[in-house]
Amino acid sequence: MASFSDYSSLNRAQLTFDYLHTNSTTHEFLFGALAELVDNARYHILVFTLLDLRGGYTLCFLDDGTGMDPNEAKQVIQFGKSSKRSPESTHIGQYGNGLKSGSMRIGKDFILFTKKDNMLTCLFLSRTFHEEEGLDEVIVPLPTWDNTNMQPVTQDPEKFAIETELIYKYSPFQTEAQLMEQFRKIEGESGTLVIIYNLKLMDTREPELDVETDHQDIVMAGVAPEGVKPERRSFRAYAAVLYIDPRMRIFIQGHKVRTKRLSCCLYKPRVYKYTSTRFKTRAEQEVKKADHLAKIAEEKAREAESKSLAVELKLAGDLSREARVRCWVPQCSCLICLNFHISPVRALKEPKELSFIFGVNIDQRELDGMFIYNCSRLIKMYEKVGPQLEGGMACGGVVGVVDVPYLVLEPTHNKQDFADAKEYRHLLKAMGEHLAQYWKDVAIAQKGIVKFWDEFGYLSANWNQPPSNELRYKRRRAMEIPVTIQCDKCLKWRTLPFQLDAVDKRYPDSWVCLMNPDSTQDRCDAPEQKQNLPVGVLRKDTKSVEDKQREISEKIKQQQEKLEALQVLCGTIVSGFFLPCSYRVSPEEESIISVSSTMGRPRSPPLPAMIKNAPSRPPLAKPPPLSRRPSTPARAHKSCGPPPPPPPVRREEPPAKGRTVAVAKAEPKLTPLCGVPPVLADKGLLVEVKVNKEWFTGRVAAVEANKQSIRWKVKFDYVPTTSTPRDRWVVKGSEEVRLMRPPSPVPQSPDTREEVEAERAPATMEWGMGPRYMTYDVNTMTAEELIAFPMVILNRGNLLKSQHTLRAMLTSLCTRVLNTSHLSHKDKGS
């Protein structure tokens, strides 16, 4: 193994080796990685079988373009370096990352051969080399030869020898003659060849890309054709629609790809102009960049001006013209940077205009949706918008096309999505509105959707079934969509006139303008005819006053229904939270309930008749007092019979153990309240938990109940230190947890002040109803409904009483109810 110092003179990519793999994982869609290389090649995609390599073959991308010199080839290994990065650019590449990420997604190694200006340059990027050599820094050999005499072009022969030795060792080419043979595959004076080998494999040890099933295509291995869009299985189909206006020739395994202009393949195409000021994110980013560049330019301009003035003073006006020009060149370049700031600011204020093209795909109606391009490169396909999201036949079979410039929406690094999701959703919404307008304009629904598709041969009720292959249906479809083909020589698009004998005709891949039956378009120097599409206008429905009022009434009704349902739910939770135990008397244990108040209070709602007229029974034991003050004598309710004698006055004493057991045995059976279970009612409570002698606020996130206790999982709102946990399990009712008190206008420390005041103050209650609460008739309620009724107890200041005071009141009420029920059953037994 060579030492790291042996490679100190070689070129470096200025990133770590692990980033090569991380960068390649951005391509979840494998054809997206292939498209990155097609963006750079745009010519031939070849497959060469090499059984000794992993995967069994190499994948080659041949470009007959301008090629690269050694300095331009160095920029390939600089991640993030792109000559196409500008706001007004019409090229898709903006990150300088496509070749590296795409090639590393397909295979582990790639080698690049390029030719320009009689210079032959080879670039070698291999993960296998770095793994076997144990290198962390990415080293890229970059040897160069002279095309005229095939001699090395280098100032360091030792560096050149190390670079070629690494290529011979870790690439499929072990000699210089084999390298020169690859350069000869670039037939013109310039071009580029990229070879990817050691391909990625699936779990079945087969390559991800299948080149054997179809020798004219590259298909996704392990993907069944049923139920899959052809562009997601066949790279030939994907490459055909990869560009909105193709101006190149693409060959896959030696066979030309018949590229498409989607707008020329649709029935009744129509264009809609859309103008919006919502797309500001990209413009704002460019303005910020321009502001930063302008500040730097101002500083450089001041520095250059001061230098030029110093030189003029030093030479006392004897400065020559050439020297003066040399002094003012930096100032002129800085002024250009200052003027460059004006363009992004103007673009920020101007509204963005897009062109939506819609048409019906009568050849394959199941292939519908929106095709969204960015700088003429496909980003998203088959996006459903507007009525298509409902899944019905409305707008079925309609295809939409839009080309979004880079200044409006920025694509992600893998060119499979858009970076700003919010503005992208706004674009889809706008396309959905225009799609609905197009559906109205073509009037397919008015004539009958089924009848329309029957006319073109769609006789099956299954939407995904292809159309009939009968000759009359083929002619009907061909009459509506004329053939548009690209010249193999001048790359211009020609529309052929309709001919009956040309239906289903297979045109050669080498078709040229001379074969055109139209005499006006049968030569390459004839100008290309533009596609004249009818222009549609989005007409927003003007609603009458009655329609608006009807919609408002429906919305109000819906909101009222939601509010009523929410009130019922909140009432159930409140009743289950404030009751001492979330239980009520079972129906078989129901008895006459007598409730008497031991304290004076303002007017209360009248009691139900069955409770008001029930005979009162003397209690065996005095109920526990609500406060420390002596209670006033209770008034007995009116009854049909004579009043019973008053019970004897006894001192308060703790009950004996045996009595306690007897009372516990005589308690009626309890059943849970309907609604929220008592355990779930605790979820969401605001509590305070003591951790490390400090109280932290939080919310109950989960509840666990067992036979011994109920445990709360409290998630803290704020944790100041790293040693404090984010959440904690506590036992309900323990000293480590307490309920948070409601906010008070007077700041108080967390002590027992409220409890003492609640015990000393007269326990007066007012029954009030919160704003917009539903009105309930308490007189018509049964005793069971009255107990389960969600009460909102307010004082005169409309502030909710302390939870502790309210809990004491309701505890006393439930105790009386249970005691009264027990006495009633005891009397019945006697």
N, C-alpha and C positions, 0 to 999 in steps of 0.2 A: 504494500500500500504506500503510495506516495505521501510525503509529508505536506502539511498545509502550506509551508513556505514555498514549495515548488510552484504553487498556483498564485503567488502574490502578484505577479505581473498580469494576470488574466483579467478580463472584464467581469464586472459584478453587476448583479441586478438590484443591489441595495435593498434587499429584503431577506427574510429568513426562509429556510427550506420548507418549514411547516406551512408557510403561507401558500406555497404552490398547491398543496392539497386543499387547504381551506378555501382558496380562491376558486378552485374548480367546482366545489360543492354548490355554488350559487346556481348552477344549471340543473334544476330538477327535471326539466324537459330536455331529453337528449338531443332532439332535433334542433333545439335552440343553440346548443353548442356547435353543431354542424353549421348552422346558419351564421354563426360568428365568423367562421372561416370562409363561407361563401361571400359574406360582406366584403372581405378583403380580396378573395380570388375572383369570383364572378366569371368563372370560365369552366374549367374541367374538374370533375371529381372522379378520380381513377382508383381502381383497386388492383393491387399486385399481390399475388399469393406468395408467401414466404412461410413455409411450414415450421421452420426452426424458431420463429418468433411466437410470443404469446398471442393467442387469437388466430394465428395461422395466416394472416395477411396484413398488409400495410394500407393505410388510407392516404391518398395523395390528392392535393389541391393545387391545380396548375392555373396560373394567371398569366395572360399575355399583355399585361399592362405596362406601366412605366418602370417597374422594378425599383431597386434601392441601391444606393451607393453605400460604402462602409459606414459613413457617418449616420445615414438614415437607418441603417440596420442596427446601430447601437441604440437608437431610440425605441426599437421594438422591445428591448429588455428593460426599459424604464417604465415601470408600472405607473399608470396615470398620465403618461405623456402622449398627447394627441395633437396633431396638426389641424384637426377638424373642429377644435373646441372654440366656438364663438357663438354668440346669441343668434346671429343671422345665418348660421351654417345650415345647409340643406342636407348634410351628410349625417348618417345615423351615429357614427362613432364619436363619442365625446369624452370617453374615459381612458382610452389607450390601454384597454384591458381585454378586449375580445379575443385576440389571438392566443394569449397566454391561458386565460380561463377556459376557452373552448377546447383547445388542444389537450390541456391537462385533464379535462373531463372525459375525453374520448380515450386517451391512452396515457401512459406514464412518460413517454419520451417523444420529442419531435426534433426534426432537423430541417432547416430552411436554406434553400438555394435561391439566390437572386442575382440578376444580371442588369447592369446599367453602366453606360459610358465606358464600355470595354473593361469593366471591372467585375470580377466574379467573387461574390461574398457568400460564405457559409456560416450559418448561425446554429449552434447546437445547444439545446436545453433538455437535460436528461435528469429525471428523478432517480433512475437506476444508478447513474454515476454518483450522485450525492449519497445514496443509501450505502453503496459498497465502499465508498471512500470515507464515510462518516463525516461528511461536511454539513455544517449548519448554514453557512452563508452560500447564496446561490452564485455559482461561477459559470460563466457562459463563454466557451471558446468561440472566437470570431476570426478565422483566417480569411485572407483575401489573395486572389490571383489576378494576374494581368491576362485579359482575354486574347491578346494578340500573340503572346509567346508562352502562355501558361506558366509563367514564373511567379513565385511568391512576391507579394507586395508587402514588405514589412521593414521596419527599422530595427527589429529585435529578432534575429533568427532563432534564438533559444526559445522565445515566447511562441513563435510560429511552430516550432517543432513540438512543444508541449501540447498546443491546441490540436494539431493534426493527430498526434498520438492518442489523445483522448477520444477523438472522433472515430479512429480506426478500432479502438478497443470496445466502445460502448454503442456504436451505431451498426446498422446492417451493412455498412460499406467499409471494408478492411484495407483498401488500397486507394492510392490517389487516382488511379485509372477509373475505379468505380465512382469516385466523387465527380470526376470530369464527365462521366457518362450521364450523371443526373443533370449537370449544367446543359448538356446537349439536348435534353428533353425540352428546354425552353427554346423554341425554334426561332423566335424573332430576336431582334437586337436587345430587347429588354423583356423582363418578366420575372415571375417568382414561382417557386415550387416549394410546397410545404408537405413533408412526409411525416405521418404519425404512426408509431408502431408500439408494440407491447400494449395492446388494447385492453380495456377494462373487461372483466368477465362477470357473468352472473353466477348464482349459486350452483348452476348446472355445469359450470366450467366451460360454457359457451360464451362467445362474445355478445355484447348487448346489441350490436348492429348485425343484422342478418344480410349477407351479400350473396347467399347461395340460392335462396328460394326464388328470387327473380333477378336474373342476370342483367336486367336493365334498370334496377332500382336498388335502394337500400331501405330495408323495412325494419321496424322495431321487433326484436326477437321476443317471443313469448306473449305477444299481443294478438288476441283473436280478432278477425275482421268484423265479426258481428257486433253491432252496437257501438262501434268506435268510428269517429269521424276519419275519413281517409287521410286528412292532413296530419293526424296523430299516429298513423301507422306507416304510411308511405312517405319517404322523404321526397320522392318525385312529385307527389301531390302537394306537399308543403312548399317545395321550392317554386312550384308553378304560381302560387299566390303570395310569395314572400315579399314581392315589391309591387306597389300600386301601379307603377308605370315602368315595366321592365325595359331596360335598354342594354341588355347583355345577353350572351349565349351561355347556357349552363348545360354541361354534359355530365351524365351520371353513368359510369361504366361504359363510356363510349357512345351513349345514346343521348340525343338532345332532348331537353325538357321543353315541352310545349307550354310556355309561360302564358299567363292570362292577364288581361285587363278586366277586372270584375265588372266595371261599369258597362262593358261591351257584351257581357254574357247574361244580361238580365232582360226580362220582359217588362216593357213600359217603364224604362228608367226615368227618374225625375230628380232634379237637384233642388235643394232648399238652402238658402243662405241664412246663416245663424250668426248673429252679432251679440256679444256679451262682454261686460266689463268685470265679470266674476273671476276670470283667470288672471290673477295678479301675483301669484306666488313666485313664478319664474321671473317675471319682470322685476319684482322687488329684490330678488336675489342678485340679478344682474346690476341693479342700481347700487346695491351695497358694494359689489365688486368694483363697479366704476368709481364709487366714492373713494374706496381705498386706493385704487390706482391714481385717481386725481390728486389725492393728498401726497402720494409718493412723487408724482410728476411735479407738483408745486415745489416740494423740497429740492428735487433735482434741478428744477429751473432756477431757483434762487441761488443754489450752489454754483451752477454753471455761469449765471450772470455775474456773480461776485468774482469768479475766476477770470472771466473775460475782462472785466473792469480792471482787475489787478494787473493783468498782462498789458492792457493798454496804457495804464499809468507807468508801468515799469519801462516800456519801450518808448514812451513819450511820443506817440503818434506815428512812429516809424514802422508799425506793424504792416507786413505785406498782406496782399489781398488773400493769398492762399491761407495764411495763418489766421486771418480774421474769419474766413469761412470755417476753418477747423474749430475755432472757439465757439461759433454760433450754432454748430450742428447739434450739440446736446440740448441747447435751448429750443431748437425747432422740434426735435423729437418729443420734448416734454410738452410743448404746446399741442402737438398732435394728441398726446394722451389726455390733455385737458379737454380738447374738443370731442374726444371719444366718449366722454361722460354724458354728453348731450343726448346721444342716441338712446341709451337705456331709459333715461328720464322721459323722453318723448314716447317711447314704447309703453311705459307704465300708464300713461294717461290715455293712450289711444285704445278704443275698444277692439277686441279680437274678433275676426270674422272667420268662420269655418263653413265649409260646403258639405252638406249631407246629401249623399246620393242613395236613393232607394230604388229597388226593382224586385221583380218576382222571379225566383229561380224555378222555371217551369221544367227544367231538365231533371233536377233532383230536389223536390220540394222539401224533403226532410232536412236538407242542409240549409238552414236559415239562421239568421242572427246578424250581429254587427261585426264587421271587420274594421278594426281601428289601427291605423298606421301612424307612425311617427317619422317624419322626414322620409316618407315613401317606403319605410320598412315596417313590416307587419309586427305588431306588438300583441294584440288580443284578437281572437277570432271566435265566432259563434256566440257573441255576447247577446243574451236575451234582454230586451228593454220593453217598456211600455206594455201594450196588450199581449205581447209574447210571453210575459211572465205569468199570465193567468193560465196558460196551458191549453187554451181553446183553439179553434180554427181561425179566429180573428188574427190577421197579420201573419198567418202561417205561410211559410214559403218565401217571405220577404227578406231580402238581404240588404243591409246598409253598409256603406263605405264612407270613411272619413279619413283625411290625412291631417294630423295635428302637428303643427310646427313645434320645434324645440322650445321656442319662447313661450308657448302656451302651456304645454305639459312636458315634464321631464321624465324619460323612461328610467327604469331601474338598471342596475349594472348588467343584468343578464338579458335585458331587452325583452322580457316576458310580462312586464307589468309597468305601471306608472308609479312614480315616487309619491306624488300627492294624492292620497286616496280620496280626500274630500272633494277636490276639484274634478277628479275622475268620475266620482258619483254624480256630480253636477252635469258633466258631459253626457253620461248615460241617461239622466233624467231628461235633458234637452232632446236627445235623440229619440227617446220614447214619445215625447210630445209630437215631434215631427213625423214619427212613424205612424201615429194615429191619424195625423192629417193626410199623409200619403194614402192610407187605407181608404179614407173618405174620397180622395180625389180620383183614385182608379175605379171606385164604385164596384168593387167585386162583390161586396156583401149585398148590395142592392139587387144585383142580378142573380145572386145565389152562389154560395161558395162551392157547394157540391157540384152544381152544374158547371161552374167555371173549370174545376179540375177534371171533370169528366170529358170536357172538350179537348184536353191535352193528353188523354189516355190514362188518367188515374182512376181506374175502375174499382179498385179495392177499397174497402172501408178502413183498412189498416194504413195509417198515415205514412209509415216507413216503407211501404211496398213501392218498388220502382214503377214507372209508367209502362204502358203497353208498348210492345215492339212492333205492332202492326204498322204497315207502311203509311197508312193514312194519318196516324197519330204522329209518326216521325216527320212527315211532311208538314203537318200543322205546327209542330214545334219549330221546325227549321224556317218556316215562313215568318215567324215572329222574331226570331233572333238570327240575324245574318252572321256569316262566318267572318271573324276578324283574325287575321294572321299576321305574323311579323316576318319581314324580309330577312333572310339569313345573311345578306350582304350589307345592306344599309341600315338594318335594324329599325326601319320605319314600319308602322302599323298600317295595314291595308284592309278595308272592308270589301268583301267580295259580293257581287250581286247574286240574288237568289236564282238557282237553277235546279229544276226537278231532278235531273240526272246526277246532281252533285250531293244529294242527300246521303248521309253516312259515308261520304267520300273521305278516304284517308290521304291527307296531303303529305308530301315528303318533308323530311326535316330540313332539307336544303332548298326549301321554297324561296324564290326570289321574285322581285317585282315583275320581271319579264313574263311570268306565268299568270299574271292577273288578267282575267277576261275583260276587265274594264280598261278601255283604251286610254282613258285620261290618267290612269294610275299604274301603267305598265312599264314604268322605268324608274330607276332609283333616284334620279334628280327631280322627279315630280314631288311637290310639297305634300306633306302628310295632311290629310283632312282631319280637322278637329271634330270631335263628337259634340253635336249640337243637342243638348238635353233641354227639355221643357223645364221652366223654372216654376216651382211651387211656392206658395206663400202660406205661412202658418196663420190660420184664422182662429183666434181665441173666441170661444162661445160667449156671447153677451147674454147674461141671465136677466130675466125680468125681475121686477120687485117682488112679485108673488113667489117666484122660484127661490129668491134669496131668503125671503121670510120663511118659506117652507124648510129650507136647509137649516136656518138658524133654529127653528122650532125643533127639528129632529135632533140637532146637536144638543140643545138644552135638555131634551127628554133623555138622551143617552147619558148626559152628565148627571142628571138627577137619579137615574137608575144606578149609576156607579156610586153616587154618594149614599144612596139608601143601603146598598150592599156593604159599603165601607162602614156605615154607622152600625149596622147589625154586627159586623165582625169586630169593630172596636168595642161595642158594648159587651160582647161575650168575653173579650180579653180583659176588660176593666173589671167585670164582675168576678171572673176567675182569679184576678190578681188581688183584689181587696178583701175577698172573703177569707176568713181564717183557714178554712179548708174547702177545696173546690168540690163539695158534695152537697147534696140536698136529700130530703126525706123521700124514700121510695114510695110509689103510689099505694102499695098495700098497707103502708104504715101511716097514711095520711090521717090526720085528726083535726079537730077544731082548734084553731090557734088563737090565743088571746095575747095581745101585745099591749102593755101599759107603759106609759112613759113616767120616769121618775124625776123629770126635770121640766121646768117651764120652757116653752118655746113658742115662737110666732106661729101663725096659721100654717097648717099643713094640709096637703091634699086629703080629701075624705077617704076613710078606709073602705074596703069592699064590704058589701052587706053581710056576707057570711062571717067575716071577722068582727064587724061592728055589733051584730046581734048574738054573738056566741056567749054562753054563760061563763063567767069567770070562776076559776078554782083557786083556793088558797094555796100558795106555793109551800112546799115542804122546807125548802131552804131559801134563804135570802140571796138573791142574785148578787154577784160581786159588784161593788160600787164603781162608778166611772170616775169619780174624783174623791179627794180627801174631805171635801166639805160634806156636812150631813145633808142627805137628800130630803126633799119635801115629800109630804104624804101623797101617795099615788091616788089618782081618781079612778074609781071603778067604772067600767063601761056599763051602760044600761043593758039590762037583761029582762027576759020575760018573767022569771021567778023572783022570789024575795031575795034580797042580798044576803050572802052568807056572813057568819060572824067573822070579825077581824081576827087574823092569826095572832097568837101570843108573841110578844116581843121577846127576842132572845139576843144574847150577846153573840157577837161574831166570834167564832172559834173554828179552828181548822178541823175539817172532817176527819173522822177516824179512818183507818186503813180499810176496815171491813166495809164501811159505807162507800168508800171510793170504788171498791171492787164491785159492790152491788149496783151502783149507778152505772158503772161501765158495762155490766152485763145487761142492764135494762135499756141501754141505748138502742134506738132504732137502727135498722140497716141503712147504710148510706150507699148511694150510687153516684157515679161521676156526673157532672153537669154535661149537658149536650153542648157541643162546640169544641173549644180548644182543650185538650187534656191538661191537668194541673202541671205536669212536667214541662210541656211545651209552652205553657203560659209564662214561665220564667225566662224563656229565651228572648233576648233583646233588652233585658233590664239594664238600667244604668246603675252601676255599683262602684264601690271603692274597696280596694284590696290592700292589706297591709303587707308590704314586702320590705325586709331589712329595716324595720321600724319606721317606714315611711308609707304613706297612703297614696295609691295611684288610682286614677279613675279609669274605668273601662266599661265594657259591655259584655253581657253573658252571650257567648257564641255557641255553646253547646251544653246540654244537660244530660246527666247520667243518674239513674235512680236504681237503688237496690233495696234490700230489706232493712238495712241499718240506717242509711242516710241518702241524701240527694246531693250530688256533686255538680258544681258549676265550673265550666271552662270560661274564664274571663280573659278577653283580649283587650290589652291596655291601649288607651288612646295615645299616650306619649310615654316613652321610656328614655330618660336622660342619659343613662350610662349603658355601656355594652355588657356589663355584668348582670344587669336586670333582665329577666326573661321577657319576651314579647307577650306571652300568655301564661296562665297559671290555673291549675285545678284547685278549687277550694270547696270546703263542705258548707252547704247552705245552713245558715244560722250560727256558724262558728264566729269566734272573736276576730278572725282574720278578714271578714267581709262584712260590709254594711251597705244598705241601700243609699243611693244619693238622694239628698233632699232637694225639693224643688227650689228654684231660685227665689231669693227674698230681696225686697227692695233695700233692706238694711243688712249690710255685710255682717255675718256671724261666723265664728269659729266652729269647727265640727265638735260640738259638745252636746250635753243633754238639756240645753236651755229650752228647746221647744217642747220636750217631754214634760218638764216641770210646769211650764206655762199651760200645757194642755190639761194637766191634772188639776191645777188650781182654778182654771177658768171655768165658768159655767158652760156646760155642754149644750149650748144652744145650736140648733140646726135650722138652716133654711133650705127649702127645696126649690131649686131653680133649674131652668132649662138653658143649655148653651145655645148660642146663635145657630139658627138653621137646623135644629134638631127636630126630628119627627115627633108629633104629639101623640101620646098614648093615653087612653082612658083607663086610669087606675081602678075605677070603681067596678069595671067589668072583668077585672083579672081574678084568677083563682089564687089561692094561697101559694101554690107552687110557682105560678108565673110571677107573683109579687116578689118572692125570694130571689128568683133568677133574673129579675128585671135589672138592667144596668143603671145604677143611680149615679148622678152627677151632683155632688153636694157642694154648694157655693155659699160663701158668706156674703155680707152686704157689699163688700168691696170687690166682688166678682173674682176673688182669688181662691184657688183650690186649697182646702185645709191641709194641714200636715198629714202625711200618710200615717204617722203613728196615732194621731187622734182619730182619724177615720177608721183605722183598723180596730181601735178599742171600742168605738161605737158599734161597728158591725159584729164584733166578737160578742158583745153583750146581747145584741139582737138575736144572733143565732143561738146563744145559750138559752135565752128565754123560749125561743121556738122549740128547741129540743126538750126542755123541761116541761113545757106545756103539753107537747105530744106524749111524753112519758106519763104525765098525770092523767091524761085522757085515757090512755090504755089501761092504767091501773084502776081507774074508776069503773071502766067497763068490765074489768075482770071481777071487781068486788060486787 
